Amino acid sequence: MSLPEMQAPAGAGGIRRLLLKVIVSAVALLLALVVISLSVGSSLPGASLRAYLTTGARGGSENDATADFLLSTRVFQGDQEPLPGTVNSSEASLGTREDDRNMPVPVATGTCDLYRGEWFFDSSGPLYTNNSCPLITKTQNCQGNGRPDKGYENWRWKPEQCILPRFDAAKFLEFMRGKTLAFVGDSVARNQMESLLCILWQVDTPVNNGTKRMQKWIFRSTSTTIIRIWSSWLVHRSIEAVEFAPQGLDKVFLDIPDETFMELLPSFDVLVLSSGHWFAKRSAYILNDNVVGGQLWWPREAGNMQMNNVDGFAVSVETCLTAVAMNPNFKGIAVLRTYSPDHYEGGTWNTNGSCTGKVKPLDEAVRNGFTNTMYEKQVAGFKKAVQNSGEHGSKLKLMDITEPFASRVDGHPGPYRSADPNKKTQRGPDGRPPPQDCLHWCMPGPVDTWNEMLFETIKRELAG
C-alpha cells in the first residue's frame, strides 16, 4: 500500500500501527536509495579509492570537494614528492591525463630499488648552470665549450616504484652538519665530487682548504666538509721493481689497500669509492709479493699469467672494502659506486671510438661486453667483502648506477672538451671522428643524478 492510500484508523492502537508502518516504509525507502547510490558510484568493480576519485562518477561540487580533500591529504612517506602528473594539492586537476594513467603510486624511497626505472624529460632544467658554478673542470664544461644542444641537462631518473627527489642543497648541508664526505678514486670520482660541489654552491660558497694530498672544501654554514683523494686503483701502487717487473712500471698490489686514504678513514662519515678504469692501463699485478699478471705488459718468458685485469679488479675491490669495513675506528658508511659506463662506438678512447652527435638517452641500452664484465667482477668483489666483514659488512653500501646510465650516451663531452673555437666536432671526409671524451660526464648533466642517488642512500643509512 502506498503512502497516499493509507487512511488513519480510529483509536490509540490504530495510531501506533500507523506510525509503525510509516517508520518501516521510510527505512525501506532509505535502504533502496543507498543501494542505488552505491551502484552508481562503484561502476568499476574493485576500483581503488584513488581510481574512483580520479576517474569514477563525480556528479557535483560536493564530490569534487571530497575528492580534493582525500587526495590532498594523502601521506607521502619519507622525502617524496608526487610523480609527474599525480595530484599534490587541491589546486591540481583531478582529471586523469592520458600520459599519467599508468603512473605507479609512489612509495617510500627507503623501500624501493632506486636503480630500476626509466629516464623522463624534466623541463624544470638542471640544478645549476655552467655559469653558476666556477668549479667545473674545463673538459666537462660542455656548454662553455660550444656544445649546441642542451637536452641532455634535462633528463631525470624515475625509479619504478618510488620517486627520486630533486636534490635539495640546503637540506643536504643541514643533514650533513658537522660531517665529512670523502670521494676516493679516479677522475670519475672527481667528476662526481665537482658535481656535488656545484649543486651545493648554489646555497653556500665553500672555503677551499685543500692540500697536495687531498682537495678539501668546507661549507661554513653547517661545517660540512667535502674531500677528494686521488687513488687510481684503491689499492697500493708503486713503481719500484718487483721480481721481473721492472722499475718505472706501475705495480698494483692487489692485497694491500691504499694507505693514502686509509690513514684518514676514521675521520669520514661517508666514503664514496670509484675505480675500475685504470685497470685498462699498462701495469703489473702483485699478490702475496709475487707478480701474478699484468695489463698491456707480460714477458713471454714468464709463462702464463695467473691473473688478468678484470680478475685483478675484483680482488682489488674485495681488498679495499674489506679493509674499510673491518677498520674499528671507521664508524660511517662506505658507498661503492658501480662501474661508470663509457659509450665509445667503433673503437676505444685511443682507437677512434666516438659518441659524436648523441643528443638523447638511448631507448634501449647497447651492451658493452667489457663494461658488463667489469661490473660483474666489481659486484662479486663487493659481495665477498661483505661476507669477509661479518657484522661489519653493514657499513658497505652498493650504489648500482651501471645499468641506469648505460643508456645515457648523450651525457658525455664527446668532442666538446675545450673552448677552442677551431676544434673539430664532426667526422672528417674519411669518416674518422674527432678526438673526444665518451667516459666522463658533462656538467651539468647525468652525473648530477648520482648525487641525488647518493643523498637518498645517505638518508637511509644515517637518519636517526
Secondary structure, DSSP 4 states (H G I P E B T S, - for coil): --GGG--PPSSHHHHHHHHHHHHHHHHHHHHHHHHHHHHHHT-STT--HHHHHHHS---SHHHHHHHHHHHHTPPPPTT--PPTTS--STTS--SPPGGGTTPPPPB-GGGS-TTSEEEEE-TT--SS-TTT-TT--GGG-TTTTT----GGGSEEEEESSB--PPP-HHHHHHHTTT-EEEEEESHHHHHHHHHHHHHHHTT-PPEE---SS-EEEEETTTTEEEEEEE-SSSEEEE-S-BTTBPTTS-EEEEEEE-HHHHTTGGG-SEEEEE--GGGGSSEEEEETTEEEEEES---GGG-S-SB-HHHHHHHHHHHHHHHHHH-TT--SEEEEEPPPPP--BSS-TTTT-B-TT--S--SSPPP-HHHHHHHHHHHHHHHHHHHHHGGGGGGEEEE--HHHHTT-GGGS-BT-SS--TT---S--TTSPPPP-BSSS--TTTTHHHHHHHHHHHHHHHH--
